[in-house]
Amino acid sequence: MRFVVLTHDWPAHHWDFLVEAQGALRAWRLLAEPFADVDIPVEPNFDHRLFYLDYEGPVSGGRGTVSRWDAGTCDWLLDAEDRVELALQGAKLKGHALFRREAGAWVFRFTGPGAAG
């Protein structure tokens, strides 16, 4: 499976974390740049088309532009209602990614030697 993290400048600057799953891309909106061992607020987003694995440029409907921040392969470790775990092998993100729901809010945490910057 593949993943991509896109910087997106609409409606406010954020990072779209997209992961290949069952013919589509599962999507989360990271509200800060991913860094190792830092909890980042995240919002689940609607599934995206596989097209976005390789796309950079303007988004239809006047919804800003996207550019690739990182990309690579991943393995799904867990996909539960309140927790998603992935093993990532990207250029920047190499290690374990965790999306978890705490008190109704979603949080993203990355641990590994190749965290962001």
Secondary structure, DSSP 8 states (H G I E B T S, - for coil): -EEEEEEE-SSSSEEEEEEEETTEEEEEEESS---BT--EEEEEEEEE-GGGGS--EE-GGG--EEEEEEEEEEEEEEEETTEEEEEEEESS-EEEEEEEEETTEEEEEEESTT---
